[in-house]
Amino acid sequence: MGKIEVNNEICKACGLCVYVCPKKVIELDKDTLNKHGFHPAKQTKDGCISCASCAVICPEAAITVYKETNK
């Protein structure tokens, strides 16, 4: 399993990450506005598979993907 981290201050809420996520665990955060007035993306559910599709498609490079490793 994995998780994503979004840099809220550079996310422009284009929604491309929401569209490409195969597990549909990303949504635009309607409760948050960044300094540019956009609702940034965020991971809202467990189930991220660390495929990095969101990070690849993000035009602002605002997403970092982390993959959990078993220890």
mmCIF file of the N, C-alpha and C atoms, coordinates in Angstrom:
data_MODEL
# 
_entry.id   MODEL 
# 
loop_
_atom_site.group_PDB 
_atom_site.id 
_atom_site.type_symbol 
_atom_site.label_atom_id 
_atom_site.label_alt_id 
_atom_site.label_comp_id 
_atom_site.label_asym_id 
_atom_site.label_entity_id 
_atom_site.label_seq_id 
_atom_site.pdbx_PDB_ins_code 
_atom_site.Cartn_x 
_atom_site.Cartn_y 
_atom_site.Cartn_z 
_atom_site.occupancy 
_atom_site.B_iso_or_equiv 
_atom_site.pdbx_formal_charge 
_atom_site.auth_seq_id 
_atom_site.auth_comp_id 
_atom_site.auth_asym_id 
_atom_site.auth_atom_id 
_atom_site.pdbx_PDB_model_num 
ATOM 1   N N  . MET A 1 1  ? 0.843   -1.182 0.000   1.00 0.00 ? 1  MET A N  1 
ATOM 2   C CA . MET A 1 1  ? 0.000   0.000  0.000   1.00 0.00 ? 1  MET A CA 1 
ATOM 3   C C  . MET A 1 1  ? 0.888   1.244  0.000   1.00 0.00 ? 1  MET A C  1 
ATOM 4   N N  . GLY A 1 2  ? 0.273   2.348  -0.305  1.00 0.00 ? 2  GLY A N  1 
ATOM 5   C CA . GLY A 1 2  ? 1.036   3.576  -0.375  1.00 0.00 ? 2  GLY A CA 1 
ATOM 6   C C  . GLY A 1 2  ? 0.230   4.772  0.081   1.00 0.00 ? 2  GLY A C  1 
ATOM 7   N N  . LYS A 1 3  ? 0.820   5.938  -0.147  1.00 0.00 ? 3  LYS A N  1 
ATOM 8   C CA . LYS A 1 3  ? 0.136   7.180  0.160   1.00 0.00 ? 3  LYS A CA 1 
ATOM 9   C C  . LYS A 1 3  ? 0.720   8.278  -0.709  1.00 0.00 ? 3  LYS A C  1 
ATOM 10  N N  . ILE A 1 4  ? -0.035  9.362  -0.845  1.00 0.00 ? 4  ILE A N  1 
ATOM 11  C CA . ILE A 1 4  ? 0.473   10.510 -1.588  1.00 0.00 ? 4  ILE A CA 1 
ATOM 12  C C  . ILE A 1 4  ? 0.553   11.713 -0.669  1.00 0.00 ? 4  ILE A C  1 
ATOM 13  N N  . GLU A 1 5  ? 1.431   12.616 -1.039  1.00 0.00 ? 5  GLU A N  1 
ATOM 14  C CA . GLU A 1 5  ? 1.544   13.897 -0.345  1.00 0.00 ? 5  GLU A CA 1 
ATOM 15  C C  . GLU A 1 5  ? 1.443   14.972 -1.420  1.00 0.00 ? 5  GLU A C  1 
ATOM 16  N N  . VAL A 1 6  ? 0.547   15.929 -1.213  1.00 0.00 ? 6  VAL A N  1 
ATOM 17  C CA . VAL A 1 6  ? 0.340   17.003 -2.172  1.00 0.00 ? 6  VAL A CA 1 
ATOM 18  C C  . VAL A 1 6  ? 0.879   18.303 -1.597  1.00 0.00 ? 6  VAL A C  1 
ATOM 19  N N  . ASN A 1 7  ? 1.665   19.015 -2.376  1.00 0.00 ? 7  ASN A N  1 
ATOM 20  C CA . ASN A 1 7  ? 2.115   20.341 -1.989  1.00 0.00 ? 7  ASN A CA 1 
ATOM 21  C C  . ASN A 1 7  ? 0.954   21.289 -2.273  1.00 0.00 ? 7  ASN A C  1 
ATOM 22  N N  . ASN A 1 8  ? 0.197   21.608 -1.245  1.00 0.00 ? 8  ASN A N  1 
ATOM 23  C CA . ASN A 1 8  ? -1.030  22.403 -1.400  1.00 0.00 ? 8  ASN A CA 1 
ATOM 24  C C  . ASN A 1 8  ? -0.801  23.765 -2.038  1.00 0.00 ? 8  ASN A C  1 
ATOM 25  N N  . GLU A 1 9  ? 0.347   24.356 -1.800  1.00 0.00 ? 9  GLU A N  1 
ATOM 26  C CA . GLU A 1 9  ? 0.574   25.714 -2.297  1.00 0.00 ? 9  GLU A CA 1 
ATOM 27  C C  . GLU A 1 9  ? 0.846   25.784 -3.791  1.00 0.00 ? 9  GLU A C  1 
ATOM 28  N N  . ILE A 1 10 ? 1.208   24.665 -4.418  1.00 0.00 ? 10 ILE A N  1 
ATOM 29  C CA . ILE A 1 10 ? 1.407   24.718 -5.871  1.00 0.00 ? 10 ILE A CA 1 
ATOM 30  C C  . ILE A 1 10 ? 0.349   23.952 -6.653  1.00 0.00 ? 10 ILE A C  1 
ATOM 31  N N  . CYS A 1 11 ? -0.513  23.203 -5.965  1.00 0.00 ? 11 CYS A N  1 
ATOM 32  C CA . CYS A 1 11 ? -1.605  22.499 -6.637  1.00 0.00 ? 11 CYS A CA 1 
ATOM 33  C C  . CYS A 1 11 ? -2.595  23.513 -7.201  1.00 0.00 ? 11 CYS A C  1 
ATOM 34  N N  . LYS A 1 12 ? -2.955  23.334 -8.457  1.00 0.00 ? 12 LYS A N  1 
ATOM 35  C CA . LYS A 1 12 ? -3.898  24.248 -9.104  1.00 0.00 ? 12 LYS A CA 1 
ATOM 36  C C  . LYS A 1 12 ? -5.267  23.617 -9.330  1.00 0.00 ? 12 LYS A C  1 
ATOM 37  N N  . ALA A 1 13 ? -5.547  22.526 -8.654  1.00 0.00 ? 13 ALA A N  1 
ATOM 38  C CA . ALA A 1 13 ? -6.864  21.889 -8.661  1.00 0.00 ? 13 ALA A CA 1 
ATOM 39  C C  . ALA A 1 13 ? -7.361  21.555 -10.058 1.00 0.00 ? 13 ALA A C  1 
ATOM 40  N N  . CYS A 1 14 ? -6.463  21.100 -10.923 1.00 0.00 ? 14 CYS A N  1 
ATOM 41  C CA . CYS A 1 14 ? -6.873  20.755 -12.292 1.00 0.00 ? 14 CYS A CA 1 
ATOM 42  C C  . CYS A 1 14 ? -7.703  19.478 -12.323 1.00 0.00 ? 14 CYS A C  1 
ATOM 43  N N  . GLY A 1 15 ? -7.522  18.604 -11.325 1.00 0.00 ? 15 GLY A N  1 
ATOM 44  C CA . GLY A 1 15 ? -8.307  17.381 -11.238 1.00 0.00 ? 15 GLY A CA 1 
ATOM 45  C C  . GLY A 1 15 ? -7.765  16.220 -12.054 1.00 0.00 ? 15 GLY A C  1 
ATOM 46  N N  . LEU A 1 16 ? -6.645  16.392 -12.719 1.00 0.00 ? 16 LEU A N  1 
ATOM 47  C CA . LEU A 1 16 ? -6.096  15.293 -13.520 1.00 0.00 ? 16 LEU A CA 1 
ATOM 48  C C  . LEU A 1 16 ? -5.737  14.094 -12.653 1.00 0.00 ? 16 LEU A C  1 
ATOM 49  N N  . CYS A 1 17 ? -5.207  14.344 -11.465 1.00 0.00 ? 17 CYS A N  1 
ATOM 50  C CA . CYS A 1 17 ? -4.851  13.240 -10.568 1.00 0.00 ? 17 CYS A CA 1 
ATOM 51  C C  . CYS A 1 17 ? -6.091  12.463 -10.132 1.00 0.00 ? 17 CYS A C  1 
ATOM 52  N N  . VAL A 1 18 ? -7.167  13.176 -9.893  1.00 0.00 ? 18 VAL A N  1 
ATOM 53  C CA . VAL A 1 18 ? -8.430  12.536 -9.512  1.00 0.00 ? 18 VAL A CA 1 
ATOM 54  C C  . VAL A 1 18 ? -8.899  11.630 -10.648 1.00 0.00 ? 18 VAL A C  1 
ATOM 55  N N  . TYR A 1 19 ? -8.783  12.114 -11.865 1.00 0.00 ? 19 TYR A N  1 
ATOM 56  C CA . TYR A 1 19 ? -9.239  11.385 -13.046 1.00 0.00 ? 19 TYR A CA 1 
ATOM 57  C C  . TYR A 1 19 ? -8.429  10.106 -13.294 1.00 0.00 ? 19 TYR A C  1 
ATOM 58  N N  . VAL A 1 20 ? -7.098  10.169 -13.126 1.00 0.00 ? 20 VAL A N  1 
ATOM 59  C CA . VAL A 1 20 ? -6.268  9.014  -13.482 1.00 0.00 ? 20 VAL A CA 1 
ATOM 60  C C  . VAL A 1 20 ? -6.087  7.998  -12.369 1.00 0.00 ? 20 VAL A C  1 
ATOM 61  N N  . CYS A 1 21 ? -6.461  8.323  -11.157 1.00 0.00 ? 21 CYS A N  1 
ATOM 62  C CA . CYS A 1 21 ? -6.255  7.392  -10.041 1.00 0.00 ? 21 CYS A CA 1 
ATOM 63  C C  . CYS A 1 21 ? -7.090  6.128  -10.244 1.00 0.00 ? 21 CYS A C  1 
ATOM 64  N N  . PRO A 1 22 ? -6.446  4.964  -10.395 1.00 0.00 ? 22 PRO A N  1 
ATOM 65  C CA . PRO A 1 22 ? -7.210  3.733  -10.648 1.00 0.00 ? 22 PRO A CA 1 
ATOM 66  C C  . PRO A 1 22 ? -8.021  3.269  -9.439  1.00 0.00 ? 22 PRO A C  1 
ATOM 67  N N  . LYS A 1 23 ? -7.631  3.663  -8.252  1.00 0.00 ? 23 LYS A N  1 
ATOM 68  C CA . LYS A 1 23 ? -8.332  3.255  -7.034  1.00 0.00 ? 23 LYS A CA 1 
ATOM 69  C C  . LYS A 1 23 ? -9.290  4.327  -6.517  1.00 0.00 ? 23 LYS A C  1 
ATOM 70  N N  . LYS A 1 24 ? -9.312  5.475  -7.181  1.00 0.00 ? 24 LYS A N  1 
ATOM 71  C CA . LYS A 1 24 ? -10.228 6.579  -6.824  1.00 0.00 ? 24 LYS A CA 1 
ATOM 72  C C  . LYS A 1 24 ? -10.104 6.980  -5.355  1.00 0.00 ? 24 LYS A C  1 
ATOM 73  N N  . VAL A 1 25 ? -8.856  7.185  -4.925  1.00 0.00 ? 25 VAL A N  1 
ATOM 74  C CA . VAL A 1 25 ? -8.607  7.583  -3.534  1.00 0.00 ? 25 VAL A CA 1 
ATOM 75  C C  . VAL A 1 25 ? -8.231  9.058  -3.404  1.00 0.00 ? 25 VAL A C  1 
ATOM 76  N N  . ILE A 1 26 ? -8.275  9.805  -4.517  1.00 0.00 ? 26 ILE A N  1 
ATOM 77  C CA . ILE A 1 26 ? -7.909  11.221 -4.509  1.00 0.00 ? 26 ILE A CA 1 
ATOM 78  C C  . ILE A 1 26 ? -9.133  12.065 -4.855  1.00 0.00 ? 26 ILE A C  1 
ATOM 79  N N  . GLU A 1 27 ? -9.309  13.147 -4.113  1.00 0.00 ? 27 GLU A N  1 
ATOM 80  C CA . GLU A 1 27 ? -10.382 14.105 -4.374  1.00 0.00 ? 27 GLU A CA 1 
ATOM 81  C C  . GLU A 1 27 ? -9.839  15.508 -4.176  1.00 0.00 ? 27 GLU A C  1 
ATOM 82  N N  . LEU A 1 28 ? -10.546 16.494 -4.709  1.00 0.00 ? 28 LEU A N  1 
ATOM 83  C CA . LEU A 1 28 ? -10.203 17.880 -4.422  1.00 0.00 ? 28 LEU A CA 1 
ATOM 84  C C  . LEU A 1 28 ? -10.783 18.228 -3.062  1.00 0.00 ? 28 LEU A C  1 
ATOM 85  N N  . ASP A 1 29 ? -9.991  18.875 -2.227  1.00 0.00 ? 29 ASP A N  1 
ATOM 86  C CA . ASP A 1 29 ? -10.372 19.189 -0.849  1.00 0.00 ? 29 ASP A CA 1 
ATOM 87  C C  . ASP A 1 29 ? -11.223 20.456 -0.824  1.00 0.00 ? 29 ASP A C  1 
ATOM 88  N N  . LYS A 1 30 ? -12.519 20.286 -0.773  1.00 0.00 ? 30 LYS A N  1 
ATOM 89  C CA . LYS A 1 30 ? -13.452 21.420 -0.791  1.00 0.00 ? 30 LYS A CA 1 
ATOM 90  C C  . LYS A 1 30 ? -13.418 22.241 0.499   1.00 0.00 ? 30 LYS A C  1 
ATOM 91  N N  . ASP A 1 31 ? -12.736 21.754 1.521   1.00 0.00 ? 31 ASP A N  1 
ATOM 92  C CA . ASP A 1 31 ? -12.645 22.473 2.793   1.00 0.00 ? 31 ASP A CA 1 
ATOM 93  C C  . ASP A 1 31 ? -11.375 23.319 2.911   1.00 0.00 ? 31 ASP A C  1 
ATOM 94  N N  . THR A 1 32 ? -10.498 23.242 1.905   1.00 0.00 ? 32 THR A N  1 
ATOM 95  C CA . THR A 1 32 ? -9.223  23.947 1.966   1.00 0.00 ? 32 THR A CA 1 
ATOM 96  C C  . THR A 1 32 ? -9.028  24.802 0.726   1.00 0.00 ? 32 THR A C  1 
ATOM 97  N N  . LEU A 1 33 ? -8.520  26.001 0.926   1.00 0.00 ? 33 LEU A N  1 
ATOM 98  C CA . LEU A 1 33 ? -8.110  26.878 -0.182  1.00 0.00 ? 33 LEU A CA 1 
ATOM 99  C C  . LEU A 1 33 ? -6.637  27.199 -0.006  1.00 0.00 ? 33 LEU A C  1 
ATOM 100 N N  . ASN A 1 34 ? -5.872  27.125 -1.096  1.00 0.00 ? 34 ASN A N  1 
ATOM 101 C CA . ASN A 1 34 ? -4.477  27.534 -1.003  1.00 0.00 ? 34 ASN A CA 1 
ATOM 102 C C  . ASN A 1 34 ? -4.356  29.033 -1.276  1.00 0.00 ? 34 ASN A C  1 
ATOM 103 N N  . LYS A 1 35 ? -3.146  29.554 -1.298  1.00 0.00 ? 35 LYS A N  1 
ATOM 104 C CA . LYS A 1 35 ? -2.945  30.996 -1.444  1.00 0.00 ? 35 LYS A CA 1 
ATOM 105 C C  . LYS A 1 35 ? -3.395  31.534 -2.801  1.00 0.00 ? 35 LYS A C  1 
ATOM 106 N N  . HIS A 1 36 ? -3.600  30.639 -3.764  1.00 0.00 ? 36 HIS A N  1 
ATOM 107 C CA . HIS A 1 36 ? -4.071  31.048 -5.092  1.00 0.00 ? 36 HIS A CA 1 
ATOM 108 C C  . HIS A 1 36 ? -5.588  30.912 -5.239  1.00 0.00 ? 36 HIS A C  1 
ATOM 109 N N  . GLY A 1 37 ? -6.250  30.417 -4.203  1.00 0.00 ? 37 GLY A N  1 
ATOM 110 C CA . GLY A 1 37 ? -7.698  30.265 -4.226  1.00 0.00 ? 37 GLY A CA 1 
ATOM 111 C C  . GLY A 1 37 ? -8.190  28.956 -4.807  1.00 0.00 ? 37 GLY A C  1 
ATOM 112 N N  . PHE A 1 38 ? -7.316  27.956 -4.885  1.00 0.00 ? 38 PHE A N  1 
ATOM 113 C CA . PHE A 1 38 ? -7.690  26.652 -5.426  1.00 0.00 ? 38 PHE A CA 1 
ATOM 114 C C  . PHE A 1 38 ? -7.921  25.647 -4.302  1.00 0.00 ? 38 PHE A C  1 
ATOM 115 N N  . HIS A 1 39 ? -8.777  24.675 -4.554  1.00 0.00 ? 39 HIS A N  1 
ATOM 116 C CA . HIS A 1 39 ? -8.992  23.551 -3.640  1.00 0.00 ? 39 HIS A CA 1 
ATOM 117 C C  . HIS A 1 39 ? -8.002  22.453 -4.015  1.00 0.00 ? 39 HIS A C  1 
ATOM 118 N N  . PRO A 1 40 ? -6.950  22.246 -3.234  1.00 0.00 ? 40 PRO A N  1 
ATOM 119 C CA . PRO A 1 40 ? -5.925  21.265 -3.612  1.00 0.00 ? 40 PRO A CA 1 
ATOM 120 C C  . PRO A 1 40 ? -6.424  19.828 -3.500  1.00 0.00 ? 40 PRO A C  1 
ATOM 121 N N  . ALA A 1 41 ? -5.744  18.963 -4.210  1.00 0.00 ? 41 ALA A N  1 
ATOM 122 C CA . ALA A 1 41 ? -6.057  17.534 -4.153  1.00 0.00 ? 41 ALA A CA 1 
ATOM 123 C C  . ALA A 1 41 ? -5.566  16.953 -2.836  1.00 0.00 ? 41 ALA A C  1 
ATOM 124 N N  . LYS A 1 42 ? -6.191  15.846 -2.439  1.00 0.00 ? 42 LYS A N  1 
ATOM 125 C CA . LYS A 1 42 ? -5.707  15.112 -1.269  1.00 0.00 ? 42 LYS A CA 1 
ATOM 126 C C  . LYS A 1 42 ? -6.179  13.675 -1.347  1.00 0.00 ? 42 LYS A C  1 
ATOM 127 N N  . GLN A 1 43 ? -5.454  12.806 -0.674  1.00 0.00 ? 43 GLN A N  1 
ATOM 128 C CA . GLN A 1 43 ? -5.856  11.411 -0.579  1.00 0.00 ? 43 GLN A CA 1 
ATOM 129 C C  . GLN A 1 43 ? -6.937  11.322 0.477   1.00 0.00 ? 43 GLN A C  1 
ATOM 130 N N  . THR A 1 44 ? -8.086  10.798 0.120   1.00 0.00 ? 44 THR A N  1 
ATOM 131 C CA . THR A 1 44 ? -9.213  10.770 1.048   1.00 0.00 ? 44 THR A CA 1 
ATOM 132 C C  . THR A 1 44 ? -9.546  9.379  1.569   1.00 0.00 ? 44 THR A C  1 
ATOM 133 N N  . LYS A 1 45 ? -8.929  8.351  0.990   1.00 0.00 ? 45 LYS A N  1 
ATOM 134 C CA . LYS A 1 45 ? -9.221  6.978  1.406   1.00 0.00 ? 45 LYS A CA 1 
ATOM 135 C C  . LYS A 1 45 ? -7.932  6.170  1.401   1.00 0.00 ? 45 LYS A C  1 
ATOM 136 N N  . ASP A 1 46 ? -7.944  5.070  2.117   1.00 0.00 ? 46 ASP A N  1 
ATOM 137 C CA . ASP A 1 46 ? -6.862  4.098  2.014   1.00 0.00 ? 46 ASP A CA 1 
ATOM 138 C C  . ASP A 1 46 ? -7.045  3.342  0.704   1.00 0.00 ? 46 ASP A C  1 
ATOM 139 N N  . GLY A 1 47 ? -6.002  2.713  0.259   1.00 0.00 ? 47 GLY A N  1 
ATOM 140 C CA . GLY A 1 47 ? -6.103  1.903  -0.943  1.00 0.00 ? 47 GLY A CA 1 
ATOM 141 C C  . GLY A 1 47 ? -5.154  2.325  -2.051  1.00 0.00 ? 47 GLY A C  1 
ATOM 142 N N  . CYS A 1 48 ? -4.357  3.359  -1.802  1.00 0.00 ? 48 CYS A N  1 
ATOM 143 C CA . CYS A 1 48 ? -3.360  3.793  -2.790  1.00 0.00 ? 48 CYS A CA 1 
ATOM 144 C C  . CYS A 1 48 ? -2.417  2.628  -3.073  1.00 0.00 ? 48 CYS A C  1 
ATOM 145 N N  . ILE A 1 49 ? -2.147  2.372  -4.351  1.00 0.00 ? 49 ILE A N  1 
ATOM 146 C CA . ILE A 1 49 ? -1.258  1.273  -4.733  1.00 0.00 ? 49 ILE A CA 1 
ATOM 147 C C  . ILE A 1 49 ? 0.119   1.773  -5.185  1.00 0.00 ? 49 ILE A C  1 
ATOM 148 N N  . SER A 1 50 ? 0.385   3.039  -4.972  1.00 0.00 ? 50 SER A N  1 
ATOM 149 C CA . SER A 1 50 ? 1.675   3.654  -5.322  1.00 0.00 ? 50 SER A CA 1 
ATOM 150 C C  . SER A 1 50 ? 2.011   3.517  -6.801  1.00 0.00 ? 50 SER A C  1 
ATOM 151 N N  . CYS A 1 51 ? 1.008   3.598  -7.656  1.00 0.00 ? 51 CYS A N  1 
ATOM 152 C CA . CYS A 1 51 ? 1.257   3.470  -9.094  1.00 0.00 ? 51 CYS A CA 1 
ATOM 153 C C  . CYS A 1 51 ? 1.910   4.723  -9.670  1.00 0.00 ? 51 CYS A C  1 
ATOM 154 N N  . ALA A 1 52 ? 1.760   5.850  -8.973  1.00 0.00 ? 52 ALA A N  1 
ATOM 155 C CA . ALA A 1 52 ? 2.350   7.141  -9.342  1.00 0.00 ? 52 ALA A CA 1 
ATOM 156 C C  . ALA A 1 52 ? 1.730   7.770  -10.585 1.00 0.00 ? 52 ALA A C  1 
ATOM 157 N N  . SER A 1 53 ? 0.595   7.286  -11.023 1.00 0.00 ? 53 SER A N  1 
ATOM 158 C CA . SER A 1 53 ? -0.085  7.918  -12.164 1.00 0.00 ? 53 SER A CA 1 
ATOM 159 C C  . SER A 1 53 ? -0.409  9.371  -11.865 1.00 0.00 ? 53 SER A C  1 
ATOM 160 N N  . CYS A 1 54 ? -0.794  9.644  -10.642 1.00 0.00 ? 54 CYS A N  1 
ATOM 161 C CA . CYS A 1 54 ? -1.132  11.012 -10.247 1.00 0.00 ? 54 CYS A CA 1 
ATOM 162 C C  . CYS A 1 54 ? 0.081   11.935 -10.338 1.00 0.00 ? 54 CYS A C  1 
ATOM 163 N N  . ALA A 1 55 ? 1.212   11.457 -9.856  1.00 0.00 ? 55 ALA A N  1 
ATOM 164 C CA . ALA A 1 55 ? 2.429   12.272 -9.878  1.00 0.00 ? 55 ALA A CA 1 
ATOM 165 C C  . ALA A 1 55 ? 2.918   12.504 -11.302 1.00 0.00 ? 55 ALA A C  1 
ATOM 166 N N  . VAL A 1 56 ? 2.793   11.508 -12.149 1.00 0.00 ? 56 VAL A N  1 
ATOM 167 C CA . VAL A 1 56 ? 3.241   11.630 -13.536 1.00 0.00 ? 56 VAL A CA 1 
ATOM 168 C C  . VAL A 1 56 ? 2.396   12.638 -14.303 1.00 0.00 ? 56 VAL A C  1 
ATOM 169 N N  . ILE A 1 57 ? 1.080   12.629 -14.081 1.00 0.00 ? 57 ILE A N  1 
ATOM 170 C CA . ILE A 1 57 ? 0.198   13.505 -14.854 1.00 0.00 ? 57 ILE A CA 1 
ATOM 171 C C  . ILE A 1 57 ? 0.120   14.923 -14.294 1.00 0.00 ? 57 ILE A C  1 
ATOM 172 N N  . CYS A 1 58 ? 0.545   15.139 -13.072 1.00 0.00 ? 58 CYS A N  1 
ATOM 173 C CA . CYS A 1 58 ? 0.431   16.458 -12.442 1.00 0.00 ? 58 CYS A CA 1 
ATOM 174 C C  . CYS A 1 58 ? 1.307   17.487 -13.163 1.00 0.00 ? 58 CYS A C  1 
ATOM 175 N N  . PRO A 1 59 ? 0.695   18.509 -13.778 1.00 0.00 ? 59 PRO A N  1 
ATOM 176 C CA . PRO A 1 59 ? 1.486   19.492 -14.512 1.00 0.00 ? 59 PRO A CA 1 
ATOM 177 C C  . PRO A 1 59 ? 2.323   20.399 -13.615 1.00 0.00 ? 59 PRO A C  1 
ATOM 178 N N  . GLU A 1 60 ? 2.010   20.444 -12.343 1.00 0.00 ? 60 GLU A N  1 
ATOM 179 C CA . GLU A 1 60 ? 2.745   21.290 -11.404 1.00 0.00 ? 60 GLU A CA 1 
ATOM 180 C C  . GLU A 1 60 ? 3.773   20.517 -10.581 1.00 0.00 ? 60 GLU A C  1 
ATOM 181 N N  . ALA A 1 61 ? 3.850   19.206 -10.772 1.00 0.00 ? 61 ALA A N  1 
ATOM 182 C CA . ALA A 1 61 ? 4.734   18.337 -9.988  1.00 0.00 ? 61 ALA A CA 1 
ATOM 183 C C  . ALA A 1 61 ? 4.487   18.535 -8.486  1.00 0.00 ? 61 ALA A C  1 
ATOM 184 N N  . ALA A 1 62 ? 3.222   18.598 -8.123  1.00 0.00 ? 62 ALA A N  1 
ATOM 185 C CA . ALA A 1 62 ? 2.827   18.869 -6.740  1.00 0.00 ? 62 ALA A CA 1 
ATOM 186 C C  . ALA A 1 62 ? 2.624   17.603 -5.912  1.00 0.00 ? 62 ALA A C  1 
ATOM 187 N N  . ILE A 1 63 ? 2.755   16.435 -6.526  1.00 0.00 ? 63 ILE A N  1 
ATOM 188 C CA . ILE A 1 63 ? 2.440   15.188 -5.832  1.00 0.00 ? 63 ILE A CA 1 
ATOM 189 C C  . ILE A 1 63 ? 3.683   14.324 -5.672  1.00 0.00 ? 63 ILE A C  1 
ATOM 190 N N  . THR A 1 64 ? 3.870   13.834 -4.444  1.00 0.00 ? 64 THR A N  1 
ATOM 191 C CA . THR A 1 64 ? 4.917   12.867 -4.135  1.00 0.00 ? 64 THR A CA 1 
ATOM 192 C C  . THR A 1 64 ? 4.221   11.590 -3.691  1.00 0.00 ? 64 THR A C  1 
ATOM 193 N N  . VAL A 1 65 ? 4.669   10.470 -4.212  1.00 0.00 ? 65 VAL A N  1 
ATOM 194 C CA . VAL A 1 65 ? 4.069   9.174  -3.897  1.00 0.00 ? 65 VAL A CA 1 
ATOM 195 C C  . VAL A 1 65 ? 5.029   8.383  -3.021  1.00 0.00 ? 65 VAL A C  1 
ATOM 196 N N  . TYR A 1 66 ? 4.492   7.797  -1.971  1.00 0.00 ? 66 TYR A N  1 
ATOM 197 C CA . TYR A 1 66 ? 5.279   6.972  -1.061  1.00 0.00 ? 66 TYR A CA 1 
ATOM 198 C C  . TYR A 1 66 ? 4.748   5.555  -1.086  1.00 0.00 ? 66 TYR A C  1 
ATOM 199 N N  . LYS A 1 67 ? 5.647   4.602  -1.111  1.00 0.00 ? 67 LYS A N  1 
ATOM 200 C CA . LYS A 1 67 ? 5.259   3.194  -1.067  1.00 0.00 ? 67 LYS A CA 1 
ATOM 201 C C  . LYS A 1 67 ? 5.715   2.614  0.251   1.00 0.00 ? 67 LYS A C  1 
ATOM 202 N N  . GLU A 1 68 ? 4.778   1.990  0.955   1.00 0.00 ? 68 GLU A N  1 
ATOM 203 C CA . GLU A 1 68 ? 5.117   1.372  2.230   1.00 0.00 ? 68 GLU A CA 1 
ATOM 204 C C  . GLU A 1 68 ? 5.837   0.057  1.964   1.00 0.00 ? 68 GLU A C  1 
ATOM 205 N N  . THR A 1 69 ? 6.884   -0.175 2.711   1.00 0.00 ? 69 THR A N  1 
ATOM 206 C CA . THR A 1 69 ? 7.629   -1.417 2.584   1.00 0.00 ? 69 THR A CA 1 
ATOM 207 C C  . THR A 1 69 ? 7.450   -2.237 3.840   1.00 0.00 ? 69 THR A C  1 
ATOM 208 N N  . ASN A 1 70 ? 7.442   -3.532 3.660   1.00 0.00 ? 70 ASN A N  1 
ATOM 209 C CA . ASN A 1 70 ? 7.351   -4.440 4.815   1.00 0.00 ? 70 ASN A CA 1 
ATOM 210 C C  . ASN A 1 70 ? 8.714   -4.567 5.445   1.00 0.00 ? 70 ASN A C  1 
ATOM 211 N N  . LYS A 1 71 ? 8.751   -4.491 6.763   1.00 0.00 ? 71 LYS A N  1 
ATOM 212 C CA . LYS A 1 71 ? 10.028  -4.604 7.478   1.00 0.00 ? 71 LYS A CA 1 
ATOM 213 C C  . LYS A 1 71 ? 10.115  -5.910 8.189   1.00 0.00 ? 71 LYS A C  1 
# 
